[in-house]
Amino acid sequence: MKAKRNKHKLPKGWSLAKAQRVIDHYESQTEKEAVAEDEAAFRNKRTVMSVPAKLVPTVRRLIARHERRTRRS
């Protein structure tokens, strides 16, 4: 008998427990806390956007490269 495969595809280094902690964090936030988190992201000149899953590794590499160059300056 084959072992049942996990139907969840998680990012490298993530476990179901870690994913559940993230879910729990956002589900337990009050609306006020969520708004404050969003506003803090805007103050830090960050943005949230939808990226095709296939491009996520490339986007992460670009961000890491940018952050390395920014730290050197």
MOQUIHU-V354140 format. One line per field, one symbol per residue. phi: phi as a letter, one per 40 degrees, with the letter a starting at -180 (. if undefined). psi: psi as a letter, one per 40 degrees, with the letter a starting at -180 (. if undefined). Layout:
# MOQUIHU-V354140
phi->???
psi->???
This chain:
# MOQUIHU-V354140
phi->.cccccccbbcdgcbcccdcccdcdcccccccccccccccccccfbabacbddccddcccccccccccccccc
psi->hiihihehhiiheiiddddddddddddeiidddddddddddddefiihihhhddeddddddddddddddddd.
